[in-house]
Amino acid sequence: MESKGLFYILLLLLATISWGLTFPLINLSLQLISPVIFLFIRFLISSIILLPLVGIKKLRTRGGEVEGIIAGFLLFVGYYFQTVGLKFTTPADSGIITGLYVVIVPLLSYVYLKSKVSRIDWAAVLIAMIGLIILSDGVSGSSSVEYGNILTVICAIGYALQIAYVSKHSSHIDSMKFTFYQMLTVSVFSLITIPTFTIYYDLVSPLVIFTLIFTAIFAGIMGYFLINRALIYVKPEKAGVVLVTEPIFAAIFSYILVDDKIGIYTIIGGAIMISAMFISVIDAYLRSKNNLTRPVIP
């Protein structure tokens, strides 16, 4: 079991690396395709691939549709503001700010799931906010980057809402069917909101094609599958420690692929924010070892 645990931790790391890679890839692709059109096609591909895996017969059976659609709408909120935000901010900043969902989840769980929020959680939120202020000071001269960062904060709240909702409703629903409805809902709402952004697209660009396929299949379906599979053998608290490294990989790939010059404010603010994420996850791990109940970061 220990060897399996190590194997699936490595798979989690692979999924996290792939998610970090999506930030610069999407940032580059948004020069050629509108953010909302990109989302529509990306999640349409995911839905089409999932359809035969779920099966028409299973989709005809009632149960889980409403929950999947609600979870999908919350997921859409996260992806919409993240993707549009990437049009205005840097991939490194986007990756770091998106990770705020880790410290937002316990607060939302307190309101939605009536779960206790520890002093460590409150401290992690305060530390994350300090880091965000420092990071924002580094872009105070750029109104577009500030706007992008604000959109990404909304994205983090959307992801946290989705996680809290899923943690409450997913246990009694077929996971494949639940995932299908989420993917399809994101695609539908992306289609509806296409007019909210300037319409432009280059669907023959190799970069756009690669990014769509990579995000839809590898960072999308396969990424979520790896997490669901890994959590059978890896405790959620340990998995959380791996997953909070996503902003680090986002910054590394941003530097390599888009020559994103990471300034001192981003380094200091990002380091403080990431430390807050680690504090929150490690606190969850220590509390679980003491048999204390608390929502965990998926």
Residue pairs with C-beta under 8 A, 6 or more apart in sequence:
1 233
4 233
5 233
5 234
7 233
8 229
8 230
8 232
8 233
8 234
9 230
9 234
9 238
9 239
9 242
11 226
11 229
11 230
12 226
12 227
12 230
12 234
12 239
12 242
12 243
13 242
13 245
14 226
15 219
15 222
15 223
15 226
15 227
15 230
16 242
16 243
16 245
16 246
16 249
17 249
18 214
18 218
18 219
18 222
18 223
19 219
19 223
19 246
19 249
19 250
20 95
20 245
20 246
20 247
20 248
20 249
20 250
20 252
20 253
21 214
21 219
21 249
21 253
22 211
22 214
22 215
22 219
23 86
23 91
23 92
23 94
23 95
23 250
23 253
23 254
24 91
24 250
24 253
24 254
24 256
24 257
24 258
24 260
25 207
25 210
25 211
25 214
25 215
25 257
26 38
26 83
26 86
26 91
26 211
26 215
27 86
27 90
27 91
27 94
27 254
27 258
28 207
28 211
28 257
28 258
29 38
29 205
29 207
29 208
29 211
29 212
30 38
30 83
30 86
30 87
32 200
32 201
32 202
32 205
32 207
32 208
33 200
33 201
33 202
33 203
33 205
33 208
34 194
34 197
34 198
34 199
34 200
34 201
35 80
35 83
35 84
35 86
35 87
35 197
36 80
36 83
36 84
36 190
36 193
36 194
36 196
36 197
37 190
37 194
37 199
37 201
38 83
38 208
38 211
38 212
39 76
39 79
39 80
39 83
39 186
39 187
39 190
40 187
40 190
40 191
40 194
41 203
41 212
42 187
42 212
42 215
42 216
42 220
43 79
43 183
43 184
43 186
43 187
43 190
43 216
43 220
44 187
45 212
45 213
45 216
45 217
46 183
46 187
46 216
46 217
46 220
46 221
47 180
47 183
47 184
47 187
49 216
49 217
49 221
50 176
50 179
50 180
50 183
50 221
51 180
53 176
53 180
54 176
54 177
54 180
58 174
58 176
58 177
59 177
59 180
63 173
63 174
64 173
64 174
64 177
64 178
64 181
65 181
67 169
67 170
67 173
67 178
67 181
68 173
68 177
68 178
68 179
68 180
68 181
68 182
68 185
69 181
69 185
70 165
71 162
71 165
71 166
71 169
71 170
71 178
71 181
71 182
71 185
72 181
72 182
72 183
72 184
72 185
72 186
72 189
73 185
73 189
74 158
74 161
74 162
74 165
75 158
75 159
75 162
75 182
75 185
75 186
76 158
76 185
76 186
76 189
76 190
77 154
77 155
77 158
77 161
77 162
78 101
78 155
78 156
78 158
78 159
78 162
79 155
79 158
79 186
79 190
80 155
80 158
80 189
80 190
80 193
81 151
81 152
81 154
81 155
81 158
82 94
82 98
82 151
82 152
82 155
84 151
84 197
85 94
85 148
85 149
85 150
85 151
85 152
85 155
86 94
86 148
86 152
87 148
88 144
88 145
88 147
88 148
88 151
89 97
89 139
89 144
89 145
89 147
89 148
89 149
89 151
89 152
90 145
90 148
90 254
90 260
90 266
91 250
91 251
91 253
91 254
91 258
91 260
92 247
92 250
92 251
92 254
92 255
92 260
92 262
92 266
92 270
93 135
93 139
93 145
93 148
93 149
93 152
93 266
93 270
94 148
94 152
94 250
95 246
95 247
95 249
95 250
95 251
95 254
96 135
96 247
96 250
96 251
96 266
96 269
96 270
96 273
96 274
97 132
97 135
97 149
97 152
97 153
97 155
97 156
97 273
98 152
98 155
98 156
98 159
98 246
98 247
99 156
99 244
99 246
99 247
99 273
99 274
99 277
100 128
100 132
100 153
100 156
100 160
100 273
100 277
101 156
101 157
101 159
101 160
101 163
102 240
102 243
102 244
102 277
102 280
102 281
102 297
103 121
103 124
103 125
103 128
103 276
103 277
103 280
104 125
104 156
104 157
104 160
105 160
105 163
105 164
105 295
105 297
106 115
106 117
106 118
106 121
106 280
106 294
106 295
107 117
107 121
107 125
107 160
108 160
108 161
108 164
109 115
109 117
109 164
109 167
109 295
110 116
110 117
112 164
112 165
112 168
113 164
113 167
113 168
113 295
115 293
115 294
115 295
116 294
118 283
118 287
118 294
120 279
120 280
120 283
121 280
121 283
123 279
124 276
124 277
124 279
124 280
124 283
125 276
127 272
127 273
127 275
127 276
127 279
128 272
128 273
128 276
128 277
130 272
131 268
131 269
131 270
131 271
131 272
131 273
131 274
131 275
131 276
132 153
132 269
132 273
133 269
134 265
134 268
134 269
134 272
135 149
135 265
135 266
135 268
135 269
135 270
135 273
136 146
136 149
136 269
137 265
137 269
138 263
138 264
138 265
138 266
138 269
139 145
139 146
139 149
139 265
140 146
163 297
163 298
164 295
166 298
167 295
167 298
170 178
175 228
179 224
183 220
201 208
202 208
203 209
227 239
227 243
227 298
230 239
231 239
231 298
235 285
235 288
236 284
236 296
236 297
236 298
237 281
237 282
237 284
237 285
237 288
237 296
237 297
238 285
239 297
239 298
240 281
240 284
240 285
240 296
240 297
240 298
241 278
241 281
241 282
241 285
243 297
243 298
244 274
244 277
244 278
244 281
244 297
247 270
247 273
247 274
247 277
248 274
251 260
251 262
251 266
251 270
254 260
254 262
255 261
255 262
280 297
281 297
284 294
284 295
284 296
284 297
287 294
288 294
288 296
